[in-house]
Structure formats: C-alpha cells, structure tokens
Amino acid sequence: MTENEKMIRSVRNWKGLGEELDRMKPEELSALSREESAVRINHVMLMADECIKIHPPRGRECGWVEQQKVFSKWRTNRI
C-alpha cells in the first residue's frame, strides 16, 4: 500500500466516524447504558489502533501537525 493510499484510507476512516457521530443525537448518547457505551468506546479505540498500524509513531511529540497535513491534502484531493 502506498503512502497516498494509506493517507486516503485514514482520512476516510476518520470521515466515516465523524459522520456517524454527527448522526447521533446528544440525547441518544446520554441515554446509552454503560455496556453500550463501552462497546462504542471499544470500536473507536479499535479504529485508533488501525490508524496507528497504518501510520506508526516516529518519535513525535505531537501528531496534530501531521494530522493537519493529511487534512489539507484531503481538501486538495477532495477524497
């Protein structure tokens, strides 16, 4: 998988998560049981694990700069 394909996959994953969270109403989130909350948190953590597999840490102190680079490329390429 090329770096560009990795970037596209990562952005699409985050975009999908954002769209899903936007669809959920705050009332729905506050009404979740502890078990359902745990399941959803686990799904997000698994997604983060996948992202780390695609983009392993390289001794960075902060990933915000790299994330913004990915987002700026995404805007340019219109993924």
SVG drawing of the C-alpha trace seen along z (x, -y; Angstrom):
<svg xmlns="http://www.w3.org/2000/svg" viewBox="-32 -22 44 26">
<polyline fill="none" stroke="black" stroke-width="0.4" points="0.0,0.0 1.4,-3.4 1.7,-6.3 -1.1,-8.1 -3.4,-5.1 -2.7,-4.9 -3.5,-8.6 -6.7,-8.2 -7.7,-5.2 -7.0,-7.0 -9.0,-10.1 -11.9,-8.1 -11.9,-6.2 -12.0,-9.4 -14.6,-10.9 -16.8,-7.9 -16.5,-8.1 -17.3,-11.9 -20.4,-11.3 -21.6,-8.6 -21.1,-10.8 -22.8,-13.7 -25.9,-11.5 -26.1,-10.6 -28.1,-13.0 -26.8,-14.1 -29.9,-12.6 -29.1,-9.2 -25.6,-9.3 -26.7,-10.3 -29.3,-7.5 -26.8,-4.7 -26.2,-2.0 -22.8,-1.5 -22.4,1.6 -23.4,-0.1 -21.1,-3.0 -18.2,-0.5 -18.9,1.2 -18.9,-2.1 -15.7,-3.3 -14.1,0.0 -15.0,-0.5 -13.3,-3.9 -10.2,-2.5 -10.0,0.3 -10.2,-2.3 -7.4,-4.2 -5.3,-1.0 -5.9,-0.6 -4.8,-4.1 -1.6,-3.5 -0.9,-0.4 -1.1,-2.5 0.8,-5.5 3.1,-4.2 4.6,-6.8 8.0,-8.1 9.2,-9.6 6.8,-12.6 5.8,-14.7 2.5,-15.6 0.6,-14.3 -1.5,-17.4 0.8,-18.9 0.8,-15.6 -2.9,-15.3 -3.4,-18.8 -1.1,-17.9 -3.3,-14.9 -6.5,-17.0 -5.0,-19.7 -4.2,-17.1 -7.7,-15.6 -9.2,-19.0 -6.9,-19.5 -7.6,-16.0 -11.3,-16.0 -11.4,-12.4"/>
</svg>
